Amino acid sequence: MEFRPTRYDVVPTVVKNLLIINVLLFLATIVIGRTGTDISEYLALHHWYSDKFQIWQLITHMFMHGNVSGPMPDYEGGVMHLFSNMFALWMFGSLLENYFGPKRFLSFYLLCGMGAALFHLGVLTYEFGIIKDAIAEFQANPTYKQYSIWLSQSHISPGSEFGQALHSLKLEWMNSPMDDSFVSRAGERLQLYYSGMVDQATVGASGAVFGILFGFGYLFPNTLIYLYFFFPMKAKYFIALYALFELYAGVRNSAGDNIAHFAHLGGMVIAFIILKIWQRSNSKTRF
């Protein structure tokens, strides 16, 4: 299928407004953050186990990017996060908005983003269940050996804030194996670790953008995408390889990887479902 719209806007209305909203919220997060208020606490996506979770976060997290507030802001990383998502939104979203029209495109974008969020929260629920079960096993058998097994199986990086505290306790316990206070200290730190995991927030438009990316590959599979501006690849192969990479990265879940790979996959899955429903309903004559 070739993309040949009768009218083409380089930056169509919805994409333009999405770009503006994302940039403005990014700047607002930085400015307001310097006053001591972190608006990501209210607008970023928190797990439903967290006291910070609010239903509107399923939408608002899509307009937040990077860790640019709080005690240790990462402005460079935040800018790159924002730029990469907005560049992909403009490049592929503009094509889809010209194809779908503004109302249908906006629905597609928001549904992909919300579906990706729910997909991500579902995966986290499963992972949190494993952590909670492991903590329960330690509480049933609170020994140094059991603590060491839990720590090795959890693959927690000692370089992270939580990881450093957990690994340092292991070393202290190893050097003083007869000190019974380590049992309660270990239990407290495990609970703090679990609470910290539950309260971690997710930001970014990546889930919605991956839905856009999938939609482009689904509707225009033979359109060439130039990787690094030089290497041509058909959109259908590019999307397939990208999906496989996200699946591999999500399953591997290496230490220090704070990317929500399953949210990306969720955006693709929701995009596929939406396109199939629209196709079967014959509400878009060009399918």
N, C-alpha and C positions, 0 to 999 in steps of 0.2 A: 504494500500500500504506500503510495507516494503522498507526501504532504503538499497539497496544492490549494490553499484557501483562496477564496475570492477576494478577501481583504485581509491584510496582514499588518498588525501593529507591532513595532519593534519592542515596545514596552506597553503592553495592554493594561487596561484600567485596574483589574484586580491585582495583577503582579506588581504594578507600580505602587499601589497602596500597601500591599504586603511588605514590600521593600522599605517603604517609608516607616511603617509601624515598627518593624524589626529594628531599624537603625535608631529611631527615636527612643524605644524602650532600652536599647543597649546603652545609649548615652545617659538616659535617665537613671539607669541602674548605677552607673559610675558616679554621677553627680550626687544622687541621693545617698549612695553608699558612703560618701565622704562626710555626711552629716551623722553617720552612725546607724542609719536605717538600711537594712538589706531587704529590698523589695522582692528578691528571689525567695525569701522565706514565705511569701504570700502567693507568688505567681508561678514559681517553679513547681514541678510535679513531685509530690511526696507520696510515698506508699500509703495505702489505706490503713496500714497498721500504725502509722505515725499520727500523733496528735496534730501535726501541721497540715495534714491532708485536707483539701477542700475540693469540692466537685468541679469548680471552675478551672482548677489547675490542669484538667484534661485538655483545655484549650489554651490557657495562657502560657503554658510551658513552651508552646511552639514559637512564641515571640521573645523568648529569653535566650541569651547566648553567653557562654563563657563564665568563668569565675572572676568577675570584675568588681566584686564588692567583698566586704568582710576584712579580716585582719591581714590576709595575704593575697591580694588581687593579682591575677595573671592577665594583664592587659594584652600582651602579645598573643597569648593563646586565645583570648576572647575575640580579638579582631580576626584571627585566622578562622575561628569557628564560625563567626558571623559571615565573613567573606565567602567561605566555601559553600555554605548553605544558600546564601543570597545569589551567588553566581550561578549555581545549579538551578535555583528557582527561576532566575531570569532566562537562562539558556533553554531549559526544557519546559518550564512553566509557560513561557510566552507562546511557544508552539501549541501547547495544549489549550491554553485559553482562546487562542485564535480558532482552534478547531471546535472546542466545546461551546464557546460563548462564556461570558463572565459569570452568570449565575451557576451554571453547571460546573464550571471549573472551580469556583469557590467551594461548592458543596464537596466536590471530589477532594480538594486540598484539605479541608477541615476534617472530613471523615477519615481520610488516610492518617492524618495526624492523631486523631483521637483513637482510632483503631490501633495504631502503633503503640500509643501510651498504654492502652489496656493489655496489649500483648506483652509489653515490657513489665507491667505490674504483675501479670500472671506468672511470668518467669521468675520474678523476684520473690513472689509468694512461695514458689517451689523451693528456691534457694534458701529462703529464710527458714522454711520448715526443716531443711537439712541441718542448718546451723542450730536451730532450737533443739532438735533431737540429739545432736552431738553434745550440747550443753547439758541436757538431761542425763546423758550417759555419764558425763563427768560427775555430775551431782550424785549419781547413784554409786559411783566408784571414784571418789575424789583423791586420786593419787597422782604423784609426779608422772608416773608412766602414762596414765590415762590422759593427763594434760598434754604431755609431749606428743602422744598419738594424735590428739585432736589438732594440735598446732601444726603438725606435719601434713595432716590430711587437708587442712583448710587452705594451704598454699598462701598464707598471709605474708605479704612482703614485709621484712623488718624495717624497710625504709619509710613505710607509712606511719602516721601518728599512732594509730591503733596497733599496728604491727610491732612497732618499737616497744610499746608498753608490754605487750604480751610476750615478746621474745626476751625482754630484759627480766621479766618475772621468772621465766623458765631458767635462766642462768642463775639467778639468785636462789631459786629453789634447789637447783642441782648442787650448789655450793653449801647449802644448809638443809640437807634432806630430813633432818629430825625436827625442824621448826614447824610445828602444827599450824602456825598462823598463815602459812602459804595456802592452805586449803580454802579458807574464807577469802583471802586476797585474790586467789585465782578465780573463784566463783564470782566475785564482784567485778573483776575485769572482763570476764566472759559476758556478763550481763550488760556491762557498759559497751562492749564491742557490739553486741546484738542490737542494743538501743541506737548506737551510732549508725549501724548499717540501715536500720529501719528509717532513720531520720534523714538519710542522704537524699538529696534532690536531683532531679534530672531536668535539663534544659535543652532547648534547641529544636529547630524545625526539621531535623534530619528524618524523622519518621514520615512526615508529610512529603518531604523532598524525595525520599526514596519511592514513595507512592507515585509521585510525578515522573520519576525516572522510569519506573516500571511501566506506567501508562504510555510513555513515549515509545518504549521498546515493544510494547504489545500492539500499539496501533500502527507504528511505522517500523516494522522489524528489519527491513532491508536498507533503511537509511544509514549512511556511513557516519560513524563517530570517529573523529581523529584524536587518538590518544597522544597526549603531549604535543598536539598540533601536527604530528607527522605520520603516525601509524594508523591507517584506516581499519575499522572493524565495524561490521554490521551491528546495529543496535541490539538485535536479539541475542547475539553472542556476548556482547558486552554486558548486558543485563544478567544473562545466565551466569557468567563468570563472577560478576559482582555478588550475586545472590549466594553462590557457592562459597565465596570468600567470607561473606558475613556469617554464614552458617558455621564454617570452620572456626572463625575467630570467636563466635559466640560459644561454641562447644568447648574450645580450648580455654578461653577465659583466662589468659595469662596474667600474672601478677603485674599490677601497675596499669592495666588496661581499663580505663574508665569510660570506654565507649559502649553505648547501649546497642550492641549488634542485633539483639533480638527485636529491638524496637524498629530497626531498619528493615529487618525481614518482615515484621508485622505490617509496616507500611506497604510493602510489596504485596503481601497476602491480601490485605484489605483492598488495595487497588485492583487486584485480579478479580476479587469477588464483586466489586462495584461494577467493573467493566462487563463482567459476565451477566449481571442482573440487567444492566442497561441494554446490553446486546439482545437479551432474550425478550425484553419488553418492547423492542423495536421502537423505542422512543428517540433513537438517533438514527436517522435514515442512512447515514454514511457508514455505519458499521457493516 
